[in-house]
């Protein structure tokens, strides 16, 4: 489960328009979330609060052998009024979903300073975060400063007496124009210097460089259902974005370096098929090659797999994972269905008449529905209340006719009443918008027969995370870890 402060930091990046997915460090974020999710250990309680739109606090208390905890503070120069901080109202998919499609690129064109409308901010947005761990007296801090819509600087530090030189500091400069992103970093730990970048092509990248329309293009240039292709009958492809990147780093103190390369293909939200993400990373110096694949197998299910191979030792590892969502009330009996069944079966289960009982016979069968059957008079039912009609609908005959054709919601029909404003809203939004989740089950299995199970959800106003690590090779004591985390925020 994401911690409260991490959720608030994500709200800051969303408010400032920074895309954290457009970074080489986030290349395997989807597969890692599905396969490397942490399982809690012991009991841990977190209390968080967004006291003002610009200030948040969090307190954490845990018991893993010893009692420990932390105190966190966060300040944002950008008001986070749109962030939902109440644990009873936070959408569970935003907080717990591991598979998240890539966001559409809407940044600058080529880094020349020509920005799309809405990105011409001149404010230097700032985020300051600090956390004190007790009783270790370890302090960590983070400062994020945006200078332009495409340039920001991050400085993070950790202070603890057990670390070399009493702590370490990492500085990072990030430059992102949408089509590509570059990061330069420097660390005091070993004098590490590094550079990494990510370049995007295909998919929505072409939108960042719009071309003027010509007379020949009028009426002929359009996209198919996936947003790609020319719609001329050619076979639709998978609409997605390719990303390729690399990183180089060198330690000035220990005189050692390294590098890695990787590429990713991910579908975009406008793709109508099953969302999927495939990545491959290579470390040529160490000989490691990794492939990962994640897919939304259904609306409530996500699957992922990863294969690692070393060309020098021929060692290989594999891991599979799953994420299964549970809808709210999926395991309960809907009484409205029983009411509907009783209403439908009422004519067949009607009681015999008094005369038929005296004569020891059944009632005469009901008349058929054919045209020659005698007319059956049915007692009129109370008229339904008139639906509200706006002045525009009253003056427009077509709108008035559409209003008269509107049907009451299924819920109001079962309860023999008119629609309420809530029912009318639910009818207009549809089942997809009204649907809620009560929890999610995450599971993984690796080649060593180690299983990780995690159940996350919400009970009233409390968010919980219950997990365990199981080792099937040690059947005498298979449960290697067991924990419960509870979060409450306001």
C-alpha positions, 0 to 999 in steps of 0.5 A: 500500500502506498504511504500517505506522504507518497500519495500527497507527493503524487498529488503535487506532481499532478498539480504541477504537470510533471510526468514521472512516467517519462523517466528511465528510472520508471521504465519497469514501474508497472512490472515492479508494482505487480511483482515486487510489492512489499508484504507488511511485517508485524503491526503498523499504524499510520495517521495522516492529515492534509491540514491545509491545502499546502501542509500535510503531516503523518505519524507512523507507529510499528511493532516488528520485534521492537516499537518504532515509528516516524514523524513526517511533514510536507509543504507544497507551494502549490495548493493541493485542494483537488487532492482527496486526503480522507481515507474514507473517500480516496478512490481505491484504484488511485491508491492501490492499483498496480497497473496504470496506463501511461498518460498522454504526452502534452508537454512542449514540442521540441524543447524550444520554448513553444508550449502548449496552452496551460503549460506556460506557468512561471511560478517556481513550484516547491515541495519540501518533505522531511521524515524523522525515524524513531528511535533510530534518530535517522532523518531523511529530507527531500526538496523539489524545485521547479524552475520552468515547466520542463526543468526541475531539481531534486535534492534528497539527503539521509542523516544517520550516524551508522552511515559513512560520513554521517549521511549521504546526499543525492542531487538530481537535475531533470529535463523533460520536454515530453518527447524525451527526458534527461536526468543528471545525478550526483551523489556524495556516496562514493562520488557517484556521477550519472546520466540517464535519458529516455526517448519516446517515439510512435503513438502520441509523440507525433501530436507534439509536432503538429503539421499544418493541414493541407487541402488534400488532407481535408476530409481524408485524415482521420483516425480509426477507433484506436487513434492510429491509422488512416481509417482506409480499411487497413488492419488496425494495429496496437496503438501505443508508445515505444520508449528507449533509454540508457544510463551511465554512471561512474564512481569517482572514489572507487574508480568503477562504473556501469551502464544499462539499456532498456526499451518499453512498449506500452499502450495508451489510454485511447487504445480500445484493446487490452492494455499491455506493457512490455519491457526489456533491459540489458546490463552488458557489463554484468551480462544480465537480460530481463524481460517483463510483460504486464497486461490487463486481462480484464476489467478487474484483473491484471497479470504480469511475468518477468524472466531474468537471464545471465549470459555469463553464468546461464542462471535464470529467474522467473516470477509471475504475479496477479492482481484481482479486484473485488467489487463492493457487495460482490459476495453478498445477496442482492435482495432486489433480485429476489424481489424481482423474481417474486414479482415475475413469478406472482401470476403463476403462484397466485392463490386459488379462488374460494369457489375452486377450493370448494369444488376441489379443482384448480382455477381456470387457466389464464387467457392466452395473448393471441388476438382471438382471446377475449379481452382481459380488463386489468385494474389501472395502477396508480399513475407515475409521477411526472418527470421534471421538464426544463423550460428548454425541453418544454419548448422543444417537441423532440426533447419533450418526447425524449423526456416522456420516453425516459424510464425510471431506474431499476431500483426505484421500480423495485421500490415502487417509487419515483426516481430521486436525484441520486437515482437519476444521476446514477442512471446518467453516469452508468454502471461504470461510474457507479461501481466501487471496489472494496479491495484487491488481492495481489499474489506472486510466485517465483522459481524458488516456490516463494509466494507473496500474498497481499490483501488491501482494502477499506473498512469504514474509514480505515485502509488496511493491508494484510499480507504474508510471505510463504515458502513452499520449500519449507513446509515445516514452517512455510509462513516466513512473514505476516503483517498488518498495516492500517492507515487513516487520513483526514 
